Amino acid sequence: MADILIRKVPETTKNLLRLRAERRGKSLEADLRDTLEALAHEDAVSPDEIQPFGDWLVTISRPGVDLDDALELLRSAPIRPAALG
């Protein structure tokens, strides 16, 4: 895992984020990590930007895997024309 350090965050902002995390029942660090994860995936053009297709296929091929999340990701991805070439 990588570390990210953000400097010069106003104290008021930090306190508001801490309160937000408390309302969600999480630590400030855990809440910010989850928020950054969601933001990173929000603008992904395709599922391959999140996880390469081969890795995804191996993940969903394991016995007992719940496919609902994987299928939702595919259904929510924007439709793009096939690349010719």
mmCIF file as gemmi writes it, N, C-alpha and C atoms, coordinates in Angstrom:
data_model
loop_
_atom_site.group_PDB
_atom_site.id
_atom_site.type_symbol
_atom_site.label_atom_id
_atom_site.label_alt_id
_atom_site.label_comp_id
_atom_site.label_asym_id
_atom_site.label_entity_id
_atom_site.label_seq_id
_atom_site.pdbx_PDB_ins_code
_atom_site.Cartn_x
_atom_site.Cartn_y
_atom_site.Cartn_z
_atom_site.occupancy
_atom_site.B_iso_or_equiv
_atom_site.pdbx_formal_charge
_atom_site.auth_seq_id
_atom_site.auth_asym_id
_atom_site.pdbx_PDB_model_num
ATOM 1 N N . MET Axp A 1 ? 0.848 -1.183 0 1 0 ? 1 A 1
ATOM 2 C CA . MET Axp A 1 ? 0 0 0 1 0 ? 1 A 1
ATOM 3 C C . MET Axp A 1 ? 0.89 1.242 0 1 0 ? 1 A 1
ATOM 4 N N . ALA Axp A 2 ? 0.417 2.264 -0.656 1 0 ? 2 A 1
ATOM 5 C CA . ALA Axp A 2 ? 1.153 3.529 -0.721 1 0 ? 2 A 1
ATOM 6 C C . ALA Axp A 2 ? 0.654 4.474 0.363 1 0 ? 2 A 1
ATOM 7 N N . ASP Axp A 3 ? 1.503 5.418 0.721 1 0 ? 3 A 1
ATOM 8 C CA . ASP Axp A 3 ? 1.136 6.466 1.676 1 0 ? 3 A 1
ATOM 9 C C . ASP Axp A 3 ? 0.948 7.773 0.921 1 0 ? 3 A 1
ATOM 10 N N . ILE Axp A 4 ? -0.003 8.566 1.379 1 0 ? 4 A 1
ATOM 11 C CA . ILE Axp A 4 ? -0.231 9.907 0.842 1 0 ? 4 A 1
ATOM 12 C C . ILE Axp A 4 ? -0.221 10.87 2.02 1 0 ? 4 A 1
ATOM 13 N N . LEU Axp A 5 ? 0.542 11.939 1.892 1 0 ? 5 A 1
ATOM 14 C CA . LEU Axp A 5 ? 0.601 12.965 2.929 1 0 ? 5 A 1
ATOM 15 C C . LEU Axp A 5 ? 0.048 14.245 2.329 1 0 ? 5 A 1
ATOM 16 N N . ILE Axp A 6 ? -0.926 14.835 2.979 1 0 ? 6 A 1
ATOM 17 C CA . ILE Axp A 6 ? -1.515 16.089 2.525 1 0 ? 6 A 1
ATOM 18 C C . ILE Axp A 6 ? -1.213 17.142 3.573 1 0 ? 6 A 1
ATOM 19 N N . ARG Axp A 7 ? -0.485 18.156 3.168 1 0 ? 7 A 1
ATOM 20 C CA . ARG Axp A 7 ? -0.09 19.219 4.096 1 0 ? 7 A 1
ATOM 21 C C . ARG Axp A 7 ? -1.036 20.404 3.987 1 0 ? 7 A 1
ATOM 22 N N . LYS Axp A 8 ? -1.015 21.213 5.032 1 0 ? 8 A 1
ATOM 23 C CA . LYS Axp A 8 ? -1.705 22.498 5.085 1 0 ? 8 A 1
ATOM 24 C C . LYS Axp A 8 ? -3.228 22.366 4.911 1 0 ? 8 A 1
ATOM 25 N N . VAL Axp A 9 ? -3.798 21.347 5.535 1 0 ? 9 A 1
ATOM 26 C CA . VAL Axp A 9 ? -5.26 21.215 5.587 1 0 ? 9 A 1
ATOM 27 C C . VAL Axp A 9 ? -5.738 22.094 6.741 1 0 ? 9 A 1
ATOM 28 N N . PRO Axp A 10 ? -6.68 22.982 6.488 1 0 ? 10 A 1
ATOM 29 C CA . PRO Axp A 10 ? -7.166 23.834 7.579 1 0 ? 10 A 1
ATOM 30 C C . PRO Axp A 10 ? -7.711 22.999 8.745 1 0 ? 10 A 1
ATOM 31 N N . GLU Axp A 11 ? -7.456 23.466 9.953 1 0 ? 11 A 1
ATOM 32 C CA . GLU Axp A 11 ? -7.901 22.75 11.152 1 0 ? 11 A 1
ATOM 33 C C . GLU Axp A 11 ? -9.41 22.535 11.142 1 0 ? 11 A 1
ATOM 34 N N . THR Axp A 12 ? -10.154 23.518 10.672 1 0 ? 12 A 1
ATOM 35 C CA . THR Axp A 12 ? -11.615 23.397 10.594 1 0 ? 12 A 1
ATOM 36 C C . THR Axp A 12 ? -12.008 22.246 9.673 1 0 ? 12 A 1
ATOM 37 N N . THR Axp A 13 ? -11.343 22.144 8.543 1 0 ? 13 A 1
ATOM 38 C CA . THR Axp A 13 ? -11.619 21.06 7.595 1 0 ? 13 A 1
ATOM 39 C C . THR Axp A 13 ? -11.314 19.71 8.225 1 0 ? 13 A 1
ATOM 40 N N . LYS Axp A 14 ? -10.186 19.626 8.893 1 0 ? 14 A 1
ATOM 41 C CA . LYS Axp A 14 ? -9.818 18.366 9.555 1 0 ? 14 A 1
ATOM 42 C C . LYS Axp A 14 ? -10.868 17.98 10.596 1 0 ? 14 A 1
ATOM 43 N N . ASN Axp A 15 ? -11.332 18.929 11.377 1 0 ? 15 A 1
ATOM 44 C CA . ASN Axp A 15 ? -12.343 18.637 12.399 1 0 ? 15 A 1
ATOM 45 C C . ASN Axp A 15 ? -13.659 18.193 11.77 1 0 ? 15 A 1
ATOM 46 N N . LEU Axp A 16 ? -14.051 18.845 10.675 1 0 ? 16 A 1
ATOM 47 C CA . LEU Axp A 16 ? -15.283 18.44 9.988 1 0 ? 16 A 1
ATOM 48 C C . LEU Axp A 16 ? -15.157 17.026 9.416 1 0 ? 16 A 1
ATOM 49 N N . LEU Axp A 17 ? -13.997 16.704 8.876 1 0 ? 17 A 1
ATOM 50 C CA . LEU Axp A 17 ? -13.77 15.348 8.356 1 0 ? 17 A 1
ATOM 51 C C . LEU Axp A 17 ? -13.771 14.314 9.483 1 0 ? 17 A 1
ATOM 52 N N . ARG Axp A 18 ? -13.195 14.672 10.621 1 0 ? 18 A 1
ATOM 53 C CA . ARG Axp A 18 ? -13.192 13.766 11.778 1 0 ? 18 A 1
ATOM 54 C C . ARG Axp A 18 ? -14.623 13.5 12.245 1 0 ? 18 A 1
ATOM 55 N N . LEU Axp A 19 ? -15.45 14.552 12.311 1 0 ? 19 A 1
ATOM 56 C CA . LEU Axp A 19 ? -16.851 14.388 12.707 1 0 ? 19 A 1
ATOM 57 C C . LEU Axp A 19 ? -17.612 13.532 11.705 1 0 ? 19 A 1
ATOM 58 N N . ARG Axp A 20 ? -17.329 13.739 10.427 1 0 ? 20 A 1
ATOM 59 C CA . ARG Axp A 20 ? -17.966 12.926 9.376 1 0 ? 20 A 1
ATOM 60 C C . ARG Axp A 20 ? -17.617 11.451 9.582 1 0 ? 20 A 1
ATOM 61 N N . ALA Axp A 21 ? -16.344 11.175 9.85 1 0 ? 21 A 1
ATOM 62 C CA . ALA Axp A 21 ? -15.907 9.798 10.077 1 0 ? 21 A 1
ATOM 63 C C . ALA Axp A 21 ? -16.592 9.202 11.3 1 0 ? 21 A 1
ATOM 64 N N . GLU Axp A 22 ? -16.718 9.987 12.366 1 0 ? 22 A 1
ATOM 65 C CA . GLU Axp A 22 ? -17.392 9.505 13.577 1 0 ? 22 A 1
ATOM 66 C C . GLU Axp A 22 ? -18.847 9.139 13.282 1 0 ? 22 A 1
ATOM 67 N N . ARG Axp A 23 ? -19.532 9.981 12.501 1 0 ? 23 A 1
ATOM 68 C CA . ARG Axp A 23 ? -20.928 9.684 12.151 1 0 ? 23 A 1
ATOM 69 C C . ARG Axp A 23 ? -21.041 8.375 11.384 1 0 ? 23 A 1
ATOM 70 N N . ARG Axp A 24 ? -20.019 8.046 10.644 1 0 ? 24 A 1
ATOM 71 C CA . ARG Axp A 24 ? -20.016 6.812 9.855 1 0 ? 24 A 1
ATOM 72 C C . ARG Axp A 24 ? -19.461 5.631 10.638 1 0 ? 24 A 1
ATOM 73 N N . GLY Axp A 25 ? -19.043 5.889 11.878 1 0 ? 25 A 1
ATOM 74 C CA . GLY Axp A 25 ? -18.509 4.815 12.716 1 0 ? 25 A 1
ATOM 75 C C . GLY Axp A 25 ? -17.126 4.351 12.297 1 0 ? 25 A 1
ATOM 76 N N . LYS Axp A 26 ? -16.333 5.265 11.733 1 0 ? 26 A 1
ATOM 77 C CA . LYS Axp A 26 ? -15.001 4.914 11.249 1 0 ? 26 A 1
ATOM 78 C C . LYS Axp A 26 ? -13.974 5.875 11.834 1 0 ? 26 A 1
ATOM 79 N N . SER Axp A 27 ? -12.729 5.478 11.717 1 0 ? 27 A 1
ATOM 80 C CA . SER Axp A 27 ? -11.649 6.4 12.067 1 0 ? 27 A 1
ATOM 81 C C . SER Axp A 27 ? -11.506 7.395 10.914 1 0 ? 27 A 1
ATOM 82 N N . LEU Axp A 28 ? -10.87 8.504 11.181 1 0 ? 28 A 1
ATOM 83 C CA . LEU Axp A 28 ? -10.639 9.505 10.139 1 0 ? 28 A 1
ATOM 84 C C . LEU Axp A 28 ? -9.863 8.876 8.987 1 0 ? 28 A 1
ATOM 85 N N . GLU Axp A 29 ? -8.834 8.129 9.307 1 0 ? 29 A 1
ATOM 86 C CA . GLU Axp A 29 ? -8.009 7.497 8.273 1 0 ? 29 A 1
ATOM 87 C C . GLU Axp A 29 ? -8.83 6.529 7.419 1 0 ? 29 A 1
ATOM 88 N N . ALA Axp A 30 ? -9.626 5.67 8.054 1 0 ? 30 A 1
ATOM 89 C CA . ALA Axp A 30 ? -10.428 4.692 7.309 1 0 ? 30 A 1
ATOM 90 C C . ALA Axp A 30 ? -11.457 5.385 6.423 1 0 ? 30 A 1
ATOM 91 N N . ASP Axp A 31 ? -12.098 6.434 6.949 1 0 ? 31 A 1
ATOM 92 C CA . ASP Axp A 31 ? -13.101 7.142 6.162 1 0 ? 31 A 1
ATOM 93 C C . ASP Axp A 31 ? -12.473 7.836 4.958 1 0 ? 31 A 1
ATOM 94 N N . LEU Axp A 32 ? -11.325 8.473 5.174 1 0 ? 32 A 1
ATOM 95 C CA . LEU Axp A 32 ? -10.643 9.132 4.056 1 0 ? 32 A 1
ATOM 96 C C . LEU Axp A 32 ? -10.158 8.118 3.029 1 0 ? 32 A 1
ATOM 97 N N . ARG Axp A 33 ? -9.675 6.972 3.485 1 0 ? 33 A 1
ATOM 98 C CA . ARG Axp A 33 ? -9.236 5.921 2.565 1 0 ? 33 A 1
ATOM 99 C C . ARG Axp A 33 ? -10.404 5.449 1.7 1 0 ? 33 A 1
ATOM 100 N N . ASP Axp A 34 ? -11.558 5.195 2.323 1 0 ? 34 A 1
ATOM 101 C CA . ASP Axp A 34 ? -12.745 4.765 1.574 1 0 ? 34 A 1
ATOM 102 C C . ASP Axp A 34 ? -13.204 5.839 0.59 1 0 ? 34 A 1
ATOM 103 N N . THR Axp A 35 ? -13.153 7.094 1.024 1 0 ? 35 A 1
ATOM 104 C CA . THR Axp A 35 ? -13.565 8.206 0.161 1 0 ? 35 A 1
ATOM 105 C C . THR Axp A 35 ? -12.637 8.334 -1.035 1 0 ? 35 A 1
ATOM 106 N N . LEU Axp A 36 ? -11.328 8.241 -0.812 1 0 ? 36 A 1
ATOM 107 C CA . LEU Axp A 36 ? -10.373 8.316 -1.914 1 0 ? 36 A 1
ATOM 108 C C . LEU Axp A 36 ? -10.548 7.148 -2.882 1 0 ? 36 A 1
ATOM 109 N N . GLU Axp A 37 ? -10.811 5.976 -2.35 1 0 ? 37 A 1
ATOM 110 C CA . GLU Axp A 37 ? -11.043 4.791 -3.195 1 0 ? 37 A 1
ATOM 111 C C . GLU Axp A 37 ? -12.253 5.016 -4.096 1 0 ? 37 A 1
ATOM 112 N N . ALA Axp A 38 ? -13.339 5.518 -3.527 1 0 ? 38 A 1
ATOM 113 C CA . ALA Axp A 38 ? -14.55 5.785 -4.31 1 0 ? 38 A 1
ATOM 114 C C . ALA Axp A 38 ? -14.293 6.851 -5.366 1 0 ? 38 A 1
ATOM 115 N N . LEU Axp A 39 ? -13.587 7.908 -5.01 1 0 ? 39 A 1
ATOM 116 C CA . LEU Axp A 39 ? -13.285 8.967 -5.97 1 0 ? 39 A 1
ATOM 117 C C . LEU Axp A 39 ? -12.405 8.466 -7.109 1 0 ? 39 A 1
ATOM 118 N N . ALA Axp A 40 ? -11.457 7.632 -6.803 1 0 ? 40 A 1
ATOM 119 C CA . ALA Axp A 40 ? -10.558 7.11 -7.835 1 0 ? 40 A 1
ATOM 120 C C . ALA Axp A 40 ? -11.319 6.273 -8.858 1 0 ? 40 A 1
ATOM 121 N N . HIS Axp A 41 ? -12.316 5.524 -8.403 1 0 ? 41 A 1
ATOM 122 C CA . HIS Axp A 41 ? -13.076 4.675 -9.314 1 0 ? 41 A 1
ATOM 123 C C . HIS Axp A 41 ? -14.204 5.418 -10.015 1 0 ? 41 A 1
ATOM 124 N N . GLU Axp A 42 ? -14.589 6.561 -9.488 1 0 ? 42 A 1
ATOM 125 C CA . GLU Axp A 42 ? -15.73 7.306 -10.003 1 0 ? 42 A 1
ATOM 126 C C . GLU Axp A 42 ? -15.559 7.7 -11.47 1 0 ? 42 A 1
ATOM 127 N N . ASP Axp A 43 ? -14.39 8.123 -11.861 1 0 ? 43 A 1
ATOM 128 C CA . ASP Axp A 43 ? -14.154 8.6 -13.217 1 0 ? 43 A 1
ATOM 129 C C . ASP Axp A 43 ? -13.462 7.581 -14.112 1 0 ? 43 A 1
ATOM 130 N N . ALA Axp A 44 ? -13.383 6.345 -13.685 1 0 ? 44 A 1
ATOM 131 C CA . ALA Axp A 44 ? -12.743 5.328 -14.514 1 0 ? 44 A 1
ATOM 132 C C . ALA Axp A 44 ? -13.54 5.16 -15.804 1 0 ? 44 A 1
ATOM 133 N N . VAL Axp A 45 ? -12.84 5.109 -16.906 1 0 ? 45 A 1
ATOM 134 C CA . VAL Axp A 45 ? -13.491 4.996 -18.206 1 0 ? 45 A 1
ATOM 135 C C . VAL Axp A 45 ? -14.032 3.589 -18.418 1 0 ? 45 A 1
ATOM 136 N N . SER Axp A 46 ? -13.336 2.604 -17.912 1 0 ? 46 A 1
ATOM 137 C CA . SER Axp A 46 ? -13.762 1.221 -18.106 1 0 ? 46 A 1
ATOM 138 C C . SER Axp A 46 ? -13.354 0.389 -16.899 1 0 ? 46 A 1
ATOM 139 N N . PRO Axp A 47 ? -13.973 -0.773 -16.758 1 0 ? 47 A 1
ATOM 140 C CA . PRO Axp A 47 ? -13.547 -1.656 -15.663 1 0 ? 47 A 1
ATOM 141 C C . PRO Axp A 47 ? -12.071 -2.04 -15.743 1 0 ? 47 A 1
ATOM 142 N N . ASP Axp A 48 ? -11.492 -2.065 -16.961 1 0 ? 48 A 1
ATOM 143 C CA . ASP Axp A 48 ? -10.076 -2.408 -17.093 1 0 ? 48 A 1
ATOM 144 C C . ASP Axp A 48 ? -9.164 -1.395 -16.417 1 0 ? 48 A 1
ATOM 145 N N . GLU Axp A 49 ? -9.602 -0.152 -16.253 1 0 ? 49 A 1
ATOM 146 C CA . GLU Axp A 49 ? -8.791 0.831 -15.544 1 0 ? 49 A 1
ATOM 147 C C . GLU Axp A 49 ? -8.744 0.515 -14.06 1 0 ? 49 A 1
ATOM 148 N N . ILE Axp A 50 ? -9.77 -0.132 -13.559 1 0 ? 50 A 1
ATOM 149 C CA . ILE Axp A 50 ? -9.835 -0.488 -12.149 1 0 ? 50 A 1
ATOM 150 C C . ILE Axp A 50 ? -9.092 -1.798 -11.907 1 0 ? 50 A 1
ATOM 151 N N . GLN Axp A 51 ? -9.374 -2.786 -12.746 1 0 ? 51 A 1
ATOM 152 C CA . GLN Axp A 51 ? -8.743 -4.097 -12.615 1 0 ? 51 A 1
ATOM 153 C C . GLN Axp A 51 ? -8.679 -4.715 -14.007 1 0 ? 51 A 1
ATOM 154 N N . PRO Axp A 52 ? -7.502 -5.142 -14.473 1 0 ? 52 A 1
ATOM 155 C CA . PRO Axp A 52 ? -7.408 -5.744 -15.8 1 0 ? 52 A 1
ATOM 156 C C . PRO Axp A 52 ? -8.365 -6.928 -15.943 1 0 ? 52 A 1
ATOM 157 N N . PHE Axp A 53 ? -8.882 -7.122 -17.143 1 0 ? 53 A 1
ATOM 158 C CA . PHE Axp A 53 ? -9.908 -8.137 -17.387 1 0 ? 53 A 1
ATOM 159 C C . PHE Axp A 53 ? -9.478 -9.525 -16.924 1 0 ? 53 A 1
ATOM 160 N N . GLY Axp A 54 ? -8.249 -9.902 -17.206 1 0 ? 54 A 1
ATOM 161 C CA . GLY Axp A 54 ? -7.78 -11.231 -16.805 1 0 ? 54 A 1
ATOM 162 C C . GLY Axp A 54 ? -7.826 -11.426 -15.297 1 0 ? 54 A 1
ATOM 163 N N . ASP Axp A 55 ? -7.391 -10.419 -14.554 1 0 ? 55 A 1
ATOM 164 C CA . ASP Axp A 55 ? -7.437 -10.49 -13.092 1 0 ? 55 A 1
ATOM 165 C C . ASP Axp A 55 ? -8.877 -10.58 -12.608 1 0 ? 55 A 1
ATOM 166 N N . TRP Axp A 56 ? -9.749 -9.772 -13.221 1 0 ? 56 A 1
ATOM 167 C CA . TRP Axp A 56 ? -11.167 -9.775 -12.849 1 0 ? 56 A 1
ATOM 168 C C . TRP Axp A 56 ? -11.782 -11.145 -13.116 1 0 ? 56 A 1
ATOM 169 N N . LEU Axp A 57 ? -11.463 -11.734 -14.265 1 0 ? 57 A 1
ATOM 170 C CA . LEU Axp A 57 ? -12.029 -13.034 -14.632 1 0 ? 57 A 1
ATOM 171 C C . LEU Axp A 57 ? -11.603 -14.111 -13.638 1 0 ? 57 A 1
ATOM 172 N N . VAL Axp A 58 ? -10.343 -14.092 -13.235 1 0 ? 58 A 1
ATOM 173 C CA . VAL Axp A 58 ? -9.861 -15.053 -12.236 1 0 ? 58 A 1
ATOM 174 C C . VAL Axp A 58 ? -10.613 -14.849 -10.924 1 0 ? 58 A 1
ATOM 175 N N . THR Axp A 59 ? -10.798 -13.594 -10.522 1 0 ? 59 A 1
ATOM 176 C CA . THR Axp A 59 ? -11.477 -13.274 -9.27 1 0 ? 59 A 1
ATOM 177 C C . THR Axp A 59 ? -12.898 -13.807 -9.245 1 0 ? 59 A 1
ATOM 178 N N . ILE Axp A 60 ? -13.658 -13.607 -10.333 1 0 ? 60 A 1
ATOM 179 C CA . ILE Axp A 60 ? -15.058 -14.035 -10.333 1 0 ? 60 A 1
ATOM 180 C C . ILE Axp A 60 ? -15.228 -15.519 -10.633 1 0 ? 60 A 1
ATOM 181 N N . SER Axp A 61 ? -14.159 -16.186 -11.056 1 0 ? 61 A 1
ATOM 182 C CA . SER Axp A 61 ? -14.25 -17.613 -11.405 1 0 ? 61 A 1
ATOM 183 C C . SER Axp A 61 ? -14.104 -18.536 -10.198 1 0 ? 61 A 1
ATOM 184 N N . ARG Axp A 62 ? -13.763 -17.971 -9.06 1 0 ? 62 A 1
ATOM 185 C CA . ARG Axp A 62 ? -13.56 -18.805 -7.877 1 0 ? 62 A 1
ATOM 186 C C . ARG Axp A 62 ? -14.902 -19.298 -7.347 1 0 ? 62 A 1
ATOM 187 N N . PRO Axp A 63 ? -14.944 -20.529 -6.854 1 0 ? 63 A 1
ATOM 188 C CA . PRO Axp A 63 ? -16.2 -21.066 -6.307 1 0 ? 63 A 1
ATOM 189 C C . PRO Axp A 63 ? -16.708 -20.227 -5.138 1 0 ? 63 A 1
ATOM 190 N N . GLY Axp A 64 ? -18.006 -20.019 -5.094 1 0 ? 64 A 1
ATOM 191 C CA . GLY Axp A 64 ? -18.631 -19.318 -3.982 1 0 ? 64 A 1
ATOM 192 C C . GLY Axp A 64 ? -18.589 -17.807 -4.08 1 0 ? 64 A 1
ATOM 193 N N . VAL Axp A 65 ? -18.103 -17.261 -5.18 1 0 ? 65 A 1
ATOM 194 C CA . VAL Axp A 65 ? -18.007 -15.805 -5.336 1 0 ? 65 A 1
ATOM 195 C C . VAL Axp A 65 ? -19.385 -15.239 -5.659 1 0 ? 65 A 1
ATOM 196 N N . ASP Axp A 66 ? -19.734 -14.138 -4.992 1 0 ? 66 A 1
ATOM 197 C CA . ASP Axp A 66 ? -20.987 -13.434 -5.269 1 0 ? 66 A 1
ATOM 198 C C . ASP Axp A 66 ? -20.757 -12.542 -6.485 1 0 ? 66 A 1
ATOM 199 N N . LEU Axp A 67 ? -21.465 -12.784 -7.561 1 0 ? 67 A 1
ATOM 200 C CA . LEU Axp A 67 ? -21.238 -12.066 -8.808 1 0 ? 67 A 1
ATOM 201 C C . LEU Axp A 67 ? -21.983 -10.748 -8.91 1 0 ? 67 A 1
ATOM 202 N N . ASP Axp A 68 ? -22.819 -10.41 -7.928 1 0 ? 68 A 1
ATOM 203 C CA . ASP Axp A 68 ? -23.628 -9.193 -8.019 1 0 ? 68 A 1
ATOM 204 C C . ASP Axp A 68 ? -22.776 -7.941 -8.213 1 0 ? 68 A 1
ATOM 205 N N . ASP Axp A 69 ? -21.702 -7.78 -7.437 1 0 ? 69 A 1
ATOM 206 C CA . ASP Axp A 69 ? -20.852 -6.589 -7.563 1 0 ? 69 A 1
ATOM 207 C C . ASP Axp A 69 ? -20.166 -6.543 -8.925 1 0 ? 69 A 1
ATOM 208 N N . ALA Axp A 70 ? -19.662 -7.693 -9.375 1 0 ? 70 A 1
ATOM 209 C CA . ALA Axp A 70 ? -18.968 -7.74 -10.664 1 0 ? 70 A 1
ATOM 210 C C . ALA Axp A 70 ? -19.916 -7.398 -11.807 1 0 ? 70 A 1
ATOM 211 N N . LEU Axp A 71 ? -21.12 -7.932 -11.756 1 0 ? 71 A 1
ATOM 212 C CA . LEU Axp A 71 ? -22.091 -7.647 -12.808 1 0 ? 71 A 1
ATOM 213 C C . LEU Axp A 71 ? -22.554 -6.202 -12.768 1 0 ? 71 A 1
ATOM 214 N N . GLU Axp A 72 ? -22.716 -5.642 -11.585 1 0 ? 72 A 1
ATOM 215 C CA . GLU Axp A 72 ? -23.115 -4.236 -11.467 1 0 ? 72 A 1
ATOM 216 C C . GLU Axp A 72 ? -22.05 -3.322 -12.069 1 0 ? 72 A 1
ATOM 217 N N . LEU Axp A 73 ? -20.785 -3.64 -11.85 1 0 ? 73 A 1
ATOM 218 C CA . LEU Axp A 73 ? -19.706 -2.855 -12.42 1 0 ? 73 A 1
ATOM 219 C C . LEU Axp A 73 ? -19.772 -2.879 -13.942 1 0 ? 73 A 1
ATOM 220 N N . LEU Axp A 74 ? -20.002 -4.041 -14.511 1 0 ? 74 A 1
ATOM 221 C CA . LEU Axp A 74 ? -20.102 -4.142 -15.964 1 0 ? 74 A 1
ATOM 222 C C . LEU Axp A 74 ? -21.315 -3.394 -16.492 1 0 ? 74 A 1
ATOM 223 N N . ARG Axp A 75 ? -22.427 -3.518 -15.819 1 0 ? 75 A 1
ATOM 224 C CA . ARG Axp A 75 ? -23.653 -2.86 -16.273 1 0 ? 75 A 1
ATOM 225 C C . ARG Axp A 75 ? -23.574 -1.337 -16.181 1 0 ? 75 A 1
ATOM 226 N N . SER Axp A 76 ? -22.806 -0.841 -15.229 1 0 ? 76 A 1
ATOM 227 C CA . SER Axp A 76 ? -22.728 0.608 -15.039 1 0 ? 76 A 1
ATOM 228 C C . SER Axp A 76 ? -21.643 1.263 -15.882 1 0 ? 76 A 1
ATOM 229 N N . ALA Axp A 77 ? -20.788 0.473 -16.514 1 0 ? 77 A 1
ATOM 230 C CA . ALA Axp A 77 ? -19.715 1.039 -17.338 1 0 ? 77 A 1
ATOM 231 C C . ALA Axp A 77 ? -20.309 1.668 -18.593 1 0 ? 77 A 1
ATOM 232 N N . PRO Axp A 78 ? -19.728 2.792 -19.035 1 0 ? 78 A 1
ATOM 233 C CA . PRO Axp A 78 ? -20.234 3.424 -20.25 1 0 ? 78 A 1
ATOM 234 C C . PRO Axp A 78 ? -20.025 2.528 -21.466 1 0 ? 78 A 1
ATOM 235 N N . ILE Axp A 79 ? -20.942 2.604 -22.402 1 0 ? 79 A 1
ATOM 236 C CA . ILE Axp A 79 ? -20.834 1.831 -23.634 1 0 ? 79 A 1
ATOM 237 C C . ILE Axp A 79 ? -19.896 2.573 -24.569 1 0 ? 79 A 1
ATOM 238 N N . ARG Axp A 80 ? -18.903 1.846 -25.061 1 0 ? 80 A 1
ATOM 239 C CA . ARG Axp A 80 ? -17.937 2.448 -25.967 1 0 ? 80 A 1
ATOM 240 C C . ARG Axp A 80 ? -17.836 1.599 -27.222 1 0 ? 80 A 1
ATOM 241 N N . PRO Axp A 81 ? -17.62 2.219 -28.366 1 0 ? 81 A 1
ATOM 242 C CA . PRO Axp A 81 ? -17.452 1.425 -29.586 1 0 ? 81 A 1
ATOM 243 C C . PRO Axp A 81 ? -16.167 0.594 -29.501 1 0 ? 81 A 1
ATOM 244 N N . ALA Axp A 82 ? -16.173 -0.541 -30.157 1 0 ? 82 A 1
ATOM 245 C CA . ALA Axp A 82 ? -14.993 -1.404 -30.166 1 0 ? 82 A 1
ATOM 246 C C . ALA Axp A 82 ? -13.881 -0.709 -30.943 1 0 ? 82 A 1
ATOM 247 N N . ALA Axp A 83 ? -12.68 -0.849 -30.453 1 0 ? 83 A 1
ATOM 248 C CA . ALA Axp A 83 ? -11.528 -0.277 -31.143 1 0 ? 83 A 1
ATOM 249 C C . ALA Axp A 83 ? -11.19 -1.16 -32.339 1 0 ? 83 A 1
ATOM 250 N N . LEU Axp A 84 ? -11.009 -0.562 -33.475 1 0 ? 84 A 1
ATOM 251 C CA . LEU Axp A 84 ? -10.632 -1.305 -34.672 1 0 ? 84 A 1
ATOM 252 C C . LEU Axp A 84 ? -9.119 -1.254 -34.838 1 0 ? 84 A 1
ATOM 253 N N . GLY Axp A 85 ? -8.574 -2.365 -35.216 1 0 ? 85 A 1
ATOM 254 C CA . GLY Axp A 85 ? -7.136 -2.285 -35.445 1 0 ? 85 A 1
ATOM 255 C C . GLY Axp A 85 ? -6.4 -3.479 -35.21 1 0 ? 85 A 1
